Amino acid sequence: MSAAAKVAPLSAYEKFVIAMLAFLQFTIIIDFMILSPLGAFVMPALGISPQQFGIVVSAYAFAAGVSNFIAAGYADRFDRKKMLLFFYTGFMVGTLMCGLAPNFEILLIARIFTGIFGGVIGSIVMSIATDLFPMEKRGRVMGLIQTAFAASQVLGLPAGLYLSNHWDWHAPFLVIVAIGAVVGIVIAFVLRPINAHLALPQEANAFGRLWGTLTEPKHFLAFGAITLLATGGYMLMPFGADFSVNNLKISIDDLPKIYLVTGIFMVFMGPLAGRAADKYGKYPVFLFGTVLTIVMVMYYTHLGQTPLWAVMVINVLLFTGIFSRIVPSQALMSAVPEPRRRGAFMSVSGSLQQVSGGAAAALAGAIVTRAPDGHLEHFEWIGYVITGAALITLAFMYAIHRQVPDPAAKP
């Protein structure tokens, strides 16, 4: 291991930036995820059908994918702090509209509006993390930011259900707005301008910047890897609860325990994966995560009736593998684009994640069928698809690893 792998400690300002970025990710994930478990409250309250509710849920992802793609042409033309505040303000307005929506039509408009602004925030977060932190710290940073996903399971979803039970389904959205507004003010006054990229040469127009990003040869592998990385989670998560109840025979009352235990472990796993990536190299950690993910996915998708404690252990190991892929892959691919195209690259990446995730979920829905007794059939086929995608991604990431300098990987 080289001296370069010995990473300097984070400064107080760097810790503030990481905490801010993690919170932003947390609010976006919660806003996106919270509507699905609230279906039992929303549908009877608004008198809407499951089909209408499905449209409302998918509207966010579709709007986010489109807005990310459009934003790619403008992402590197402004101070990233100003971009963040603009889109975060729109995201808060959209979330407030959700919290006040009296009917299906207004809720649908609110979700589209929220997706347009919220979908871009994730790519801005990744751009800021890449701009402000050198490669030797980036694994730690990405790992800490990814704790937002775990925190959403441990804190966000249970809190949202609690608020809905004690008030109504509008309450979680209004709480997000109240807390998010305070954080937005802190960002406005404490975060420093992030504009070094503005001094770099740029294409003359938005289309030229987007086209240059899409046609840059060294971006092709990264875009392919990003598309395939979304396959695993988006294929498994939509059916996770259904599979646990009907195939693994877990009581519906015990489902929150599985999410809680998994989330608690992942709060620690994200930072550990990040530190390992900085110390031992991004690709070796990604390789470990891929092997573990394949083993656990194949085992999990072939399970029958299983005790609760065993399901908890399997879920923890499965998500350990998933996090050990996500964190180093984000750190490694953040070094692919040139600084002048970093924002555009992240926006296109965000769009690809949304679109490929939706396609993966649709593919899973086409594969899985329900037997007369209620259990899911052909669920193991999802495991085969995820394994194939993981192996192809491993090859893509190896090629990216060969192109991108990683201080921890040097002898």
Sequence and secondary structure as in RCSB ss.txt:
>XXXX:A:sequence
MSAAAKVAPLSAYEKFVIAMLAFLQFTIIIDFMILSPLGAFVMPALGISPQQFGIVVSAYAFAAGVSNFIAAGYA
DRFDRKKMLLFFYTGFMVGTLMCGLAPNFEILLIARIFTGIFGGVIGSIVMSIATDLFPMEKRGRVMGLIQTAFA
ASQVLGLPAGLYLSNHWDWHAPFLVIVAIGAVVGIVIAFVLRPINAHLALPQEANAFGRLWGTLTEPKHFLAFGA
ITLLATGGYMLMPFGADFSVNNLKISIDDLPKIYLVTGIFMVFMGPLAGRAADKYGKYPVFLFGTVLTIVMVMYY
THLGQTPLWAVMVINVLLFTGIFSRIVPSQALMSAVPEPRRRGAFMSVSGSLQQVSGGAAAALAGAIVTRAPDGH
LEHFEWIGYVITGAALITLAFMYAIHRQVPDPAAKP
>XXXX:A:secstr
  GGGS     HHHHHHHHHHHHHHHHHHHHHHTTTTTHHHHHHHHT  HHHHHHHHHHHHHHHHHHHHHHTTTT
TSS HHHHHHHHHHHHHHHHHHHHH  SHHHHHHHHHHHHHHHHHHHHHHHHHHHHHS HHHHHHHHHHHHHHHH
HIIIIIHHHHHHHHHHS TTHHHHHHHHHHHHHHHHHHHHS    GGGGS   SSHHHHHHHHHH HHHHHHHHH
HHHHHHHHHHHHHHHHHHHHHTS   GGGHHHHHHHHHHHHHHHHHHHHHHHHHH HHHHHHHHHHHHHHHHHHH
TT  S  HHHHHHHHHHHHHHHHHHHHHHHHHHTTSS GGGHHHHHHHHHHHHHHHHHHHHHHHHHH EE TTS 
EESHHHHHHHHHHHHHHHHHHHHHHHHHS  GGG  
